[in-house]
C-alpha cells in the first residue's frame, strides 16, 4: 500500500479553482447583501423615521460602514477570540474542580435553566 503525495501542480490547480470561484461568488454575495440593505432601508426608514430612500451604492456603503463600526469582518461570531477566551477559561476552571464540585455546578445549571 503506497501513500500518494499530492504534487505542487495539483495544489496549484486547486488554488486556481478556489480563486476563480471566489472571484465569482464574492461579487454575487456583495450584490445580494447590498440589495438586502437597500430594500430593507427603503421599506422601513422612510416610513418610520422620514429618512430619504437610498440607492444600491448607498446601501452597499452602509453595509461596509456597519462592518467597520461593528466588526462584521473581523470574526465577531462564536469563533472569535473573545468566545475562545471565556470558553478556555471555563474549561480550565472545570478541570480544576473536584467531582463533587462538578456535580454541584451541574445541578445548579439544571435548576437555573428550569426556572428561566
Secondary structure, 3 states (H helix, E strand, C coil): CCCCCCCHHHHHHHHHHHHHHHHHHHHHHHHHHHHHHHHHHHHHHHHHHCCCCCCHHHHHHHHHHHHHHHCCCCCCCCCCHHHHHHHHHHHHHHHHCCHHHHHHHHHHHHHHHHHC
